[in-house]
């Protein structure tokens, strides 16, 4: 039989979404399962967002503004940068994919820590680029010294996920300063800051405030997490005008939908509520971290809306045991389990499931 697709994709693992809660509930015969696998914020849409989406949907027979002018202007005002430096897309992961497409040809190298965001190898392979995975440190963070040493003349793009998904660890400014100073000026560094709003450690730099004016830096953000728009798929990046213009050339036309633009504009008017909700999440993050450590789980400090349980070969069994108790977590066998911070009640159910699972 004639092959119609690329043979190299056979070896590429597919992106694995969190398990469907309704399916698990039916399987267990319970009213509702708890999903702590997808890093969603559990408090529902922000005030005014549903109404904005409903109104925008009345125009769904029309194409959206391809230039995303109103939203780009709002983001530009929020961050104090020219609108020409902002590009929006269908979530930050889509923009990460477009950045690789804009920088890499087959055989070029994309460098990143591992374990980090599981989409990175998929994105690199999509354009025929070579992934260079640099193992994390023993404390589950980026090994920036090893990453700097791994740069070659084929390196075109480096992802730095800060805070890191799935480990939650975050880089401090001094170490990031040293790393960026070692990166050649013709290599693009993408600071993936999907969880920036959840950062409470003052030593962790805000990429937009600290690095965005550098020529080879792109700061990547999402509105899927703290802003509660995971189902709308809204992300944006801030880059120098030349880089932003190149990205727009290969961006899928109309990829920021009409309703996503309306939702994002409405959400941006609710910053005080976002701050309040993030405080709820980070308080629960600390409580869950402490509880897991009392169960002898070596949980690293997290600056995101999840915690990392580095339980190695026990990962698959632990995730299955939690599901058997109606709690869905995200296992990355054989490294560990990532657990999203939910409501206090959801977190209590997870901790009860964890205690039972670890006792087996």
Residue pairs with C-beta under 8 A, 6 or more apart in sequence:
8 125
8 128
9 125
12 121
12 122
12 125
13 118
13 121
13 122
14 122
15 118
15 119
15 122
16 118
17 38
18 35
18 37
18 38
18 328
18 330
19 35
19 37
19 323
19 328
21 32
21 33
21 34
21 35
21 328
22 33
24 33
24 323
24 326
24 328
25 31
25 32
25 33
25 326
28 324
28 326
30 326
32 326
33 326
33 327
33 328
34 326
34 327
34 328
34 342
34 346
34 349
34 350
35 328
35 340
36 327
36 328
36 329
36 330
36 339
36 340
36 341
36 342
36 346
36 347
36 350
37 328
37 329
37 330
37 338
37 339
37 340
38 230
38 330
38 340
39 165
39 195
39 225
39 304
39 305
39 306
39 338
39 340
40 224
40 225
40 230
40 340
41 225
41 226
41 228
41 277
41 281
41 305
42 342
42 343
42 346
43 228
43 277
43 280
43 343
44 228
45 228
45 229
45 263
46 227
46 228
46 266
46 267
46 270
46 273
46 274
47 270
47 273
48 266
48 269
48 270
49 228
49 229
49 263
49 266
49 267
49 270
51 266
52 262
52 263
52 265
52 266
53 232
53 259
53 262
53 263
53 266
55 262
56 258
56 259
56 261
56 262
56 263
57 259
59 258
60 258
60 259
62 258
63 254
63 258
64 254
64 256
64 257
64 258
64 260
64 261
65 258
65 261
66 253
66 254
68 88
68 256
68 261
69 83
70 261
70 265
71 88
71 256
71 261
71 264
71 265
72 83
72 86
72 88
73 83
74 264
74 265
74 268
75 83
75 86
75 88
75 236
75 268
76 82
76 83
76 85
76 86
78 268
79 208
79 238
81 208
81 212
81 238
82 241
84 241
84 244
84 245
85 238
85 239
85 240
85 241
85 244
86 236
86 237
86 238
86 244
87 95
87 236
87 237
87 239
87 244
87 247
87 248
87 251
88 95
88 234
88 235
88 236
88 256
88 261
88 264
89 95
89 98
89 235
89 236
89 237
89 251
89 252
89 255
89 256
90 233
90 234
90 235
90 252
90 255
90 256
90 257
90 260
91 222
91 224
91 233
91 234
91 235
92 192
92 194
92 220
92 221
92 222
92 224
92 235
92 236
92 237
93 117
93 119
93 123
93 235
94 233
94 235
94 252
94 255
95 220
95 235
95 236
95 237
95 247
96 119
96 120
96 123
96 159
96 190
96 192
96 220
97 119
97 123
97 126
98 247
98 250
98 251
98 252
99 157
99 188
99 190
99 218
99 220
99 237
99 247
100 110
100 123
100 124
100 126
100 127
100 129
100 157
101 126
101 127
101 250
102 243
102 246
102 247
102 249
102 250
103 156
103 157
103 188
104 110
104 124
104 127
104 128
104 129
104 156
104 157
105 127
105 128
105 129
106 127
106 128
106 129
107 128
107 129
107 130
107 154
108 129
108 130
108 154
108 155
108 156
108 157
109 129
109 130
109 131
109 132
109 152
109 154
109 155
109 156
110 120
110 123
110 124
110 129
110 130
110 131
110 132
110 155
110 156
110 157
110 158
110 159
111 132
111 134
111 147
111 150
111 151
111 155
111 157
111 158
111 159
112 120
112 131
112 132
112 133
112 134
112 158
112 159
112 160
112 161
113 133
113 134
113 135
113 136
113 141
113 142
113 143
113 147
113 159
113 160
113 161
113 164
114 133
114 134
114 135
114 136
115 136
115 166
115 167
115 332
115 335
116 136
116 142
116 159
116 161
116 164
116 165
116 166
117 159
117 161
117 165
117 166
117 192
118 166
118 332
120 131
120 159
121 131
121 133
124 130
124 131
125 131
129 156
130 154
132 150
132 155
134 142
134 143
134 146
134 147
134 150
135 143
135 146
136 142
136 143
136 164
136 167
136 169
137 143
139 169
139 300
140 164
140 167
140 169
140 300
140 308
140 310
141 164
141 167
141 169
141 170
141 171
141 300
142 160
142 161
142 162
142 164
142 169
142 171
144 171
144 175
144 176
144 178
144 179
147 158
147 179
148 179
148 182
148 183
151 158
151 182
151 183
151 184
151 187
155 184
155 187
156 187
156 188
157 187
157 188
157 189
157 190
158 183
158 187
158 188
158 189
158 190
159 190
159 192
160 171
160 176
160 179
160 189
160 190
160 191
160 192
161 192
161 194
162 170
162 171
162 176
162 191
162 192
162 193
162 204
162 207
163 169
163 170
163 195
163 198
163 199
163 204
163 302
163 303
163 304
164 170
164 304
165 194
165 195
165 304
165 306
165 338
166 306
166 308
166 330
166 332
166 336
166 338
167 300
167 302
167 308
167 310
167 336
167 338
168 300
168 301
168 302
168 303
168 304
168 306
168 307
168 308
169 300
169 301
169 302
169 303
169 308
170 199
170 201
170 204
170 303
171 204
172 201
172 203
172 204
172 205
173 203
173 204
173 205
173 210
174 203
176 205
176 211
180 189
180 211
180 214
180 217
183 189
183 216
185 215
185 216
186 216
187 216
188 216
188 217
188 218
188 243
189 216
189 217
189 218
190 218
190 220
191 207
191 211
191 217
191 218
191 219
191 220
192 220
193 206
193 207
193 208
193 219
193 220
193 221
194 220
194 221
194 222
194 224
194 225
195 225
195 226
195 303
195 304
195 305
196 206
196 207
196 221
197 225
197 226
197 227
197 274
197 278
198 225
198 226
198 278
198 281
198 282
198 285
198 303
198 304
198 305
199 206
199 303
200 282
200 303
201 301
201 303
204 303
205 211
207 217
207 219
208 219
208 221
208 238
211 217
211 219
212 219
212 238
212 239
215 240
217 239
218 237
218 238
218 239
218 243
219 237
219 238
219 239
220 235
220 237
221 235
221 236
221 237
221 238
222 234
222 235
222 236
223 229
223 232
223 234
223 235
223 236
223 264
223 267
224 230
224 232
224 233
224 234
224 235
225 305
226 274
226 277
226 278
226 305
227 234
227 264
227 267
227 268
227 274
228 267
228 277
229 260
229 263
229 264
229 267
232 257
232 259
232 260
232 263
232 264
233 257
233 260
234 256
234 260
234 261
234 263
234 264
237 244
237 247
239 247
267 274
281 305
281 341
284 341
284 342
284 343
284 344
284 347
285 302
285 305
285 306
285 307
285 341
287 347
288 307
288 339
288 341
288 347
288 350
288 351
289 299
289 301
289 302
289 307
291 351
292 299
292 307
292 309
292 351
292 354
293 299
295 354
295 355
295 358
296 358
297 309
297 311
297 354
297 358
298 310
299 307
299 308
299 309
299 310
300 308
300 310
302 308
305 340
305 341
306 338
306 339
306 340
306 341
307 338
307 339
307 341
308 336
308 337
308 338
308 339
309 318
309 336
309 337
309 338
309 339
310 335
310 336
311 318
311 336
311 337
312 334
312 335
312 336
313 333
313 334
315 331
315 332
315 333
315 334
315 335
315 336
315 337
316 331
316 333
316 334
317 357
318 329
318 331
318 337
318 354
318 357
318 358
319 329
319 330
319 331
319 333
319 337
321 353
321 356
321 357
321 360
322 328
322 329
322 350
322 353
322 354
322 357
323 329
325 349
325 352
325 353
325 356
325 357
326 349
326 353
327 346
327 349
327 350
327 353
329 337
329 338
329 339
329 350
330 337
330 338
330 339
330 340
331 337
332 338
339 350
341 347
342 350
